[in-house]
Amino acid sequence: MSENPPTRVLVLTAAERLPDFSAVYKTLGRLLAITVRILDKTRQRDLRTVLAGEDLAAYDRVLLDLQFKNYHRQARALQGIRGLLIYEEDACQNYLPDSRWHGAFSRLYRRLPLARILVTSAGVCEKLRQEGFSVNFFPKVYDPDTIFFDPGERDIELGFVGRTASAAYSGRRELLESLARQEPLQLLRTAPGGAYRRALNRIRFFASADVGFSEYMAKNFEAMACGCVVLAWRQGGEEAAIGLEDGVHLLLYSDLSGLRAHLASLRNDAKRAEQIADAGRAFVEMNLTYRQLAEQMAQLLVEPWSLSAPPSPPTGWRKLFGSAGIMRGPR
């Protein structure tokens, strides 16, 4: 056993965070010596004062897990932090032309050359690395203590649970509305937690429609964890980066006709549908829970960091998703 003391980490996270990450930090606390500060919106927007009240010399690393809109103008407050790791779930908006945050993530990161960033999209990770930033990738994850398989009747053949109203989800809304005109799709909204889990456990085929994001929302993995067969919008290189196999863990489509063809096939092959649901559930339980994210964070926080600006980004898929990439399940 190593005699080195555990890495000391100051975690800055948001009050009323959605999804709730308390279980992530509970696991991280078993791996490292962490201090968690939960900041309301006012304090998130005044990090200079927050940091002035901390003895930063007492920490080896600082983990920032806040909403981008609340800290993106505070580069000066963050520039002096050595060992800063930014966990960012919304960095895909950096490359969405219609997003109010188009290019804003890159502008902030250029002012924080010593920071490291952990993003939830493999494609975004690659693009940011090409810009010269020190970036790692781990996909969105789910809470297995809240979301899990509950054997029972699946009385909703085809369903979706979630938001479609905001401008960010316009592609999702258009696809699901088109699908609903041709198939018996049920569009549901529930409260988080138990109500959400119970709704997912009623659905046989989950119609995922992450159109335009170039990454997988956690909703896909939550549906898989609850035993749904997930029909997911194809995201390009994301599937390979995560380890998802088309026809094994889920079924991918690139247009409405492809989605409907999958449905027709599944309706005529209940055994295949059950096999995909079982394999998908096993995959996410092994690879995409809060525990795996905490372990990835711990790895990044413990490993040695350069005290100078990052070198030119590596090239090639294997280098991009090397030792600090996602832990793969059995193939």
Protein Blocks (a to p, Z undefined) as FASTA:
>chain_A
ZZbdcddddddddehiacdfklmmmmmmmmmccddddddfklmmmmmlmmmmpcfklpfb
dcddddfklmmmmmmmmmmpghiacddfklmmmmgmkbmkgoklmmmmmmmmmbccddfb
fklmmmmmmnopacddddddddfklgccdddddfbfbaceddfkbmklmmmmmmmmmmmm
mmccdcddddehjllmmmmmmpmbdcdddehklpacfklmmmmmnopacddddehjmmmm
nopaehklmccdfbfklmmmmmmmmmmomklmmmmmmmmmmmmmmmmcfklmmmmmmmmm
mpccdfbdcddddedjklmmmmkmccdddZZ
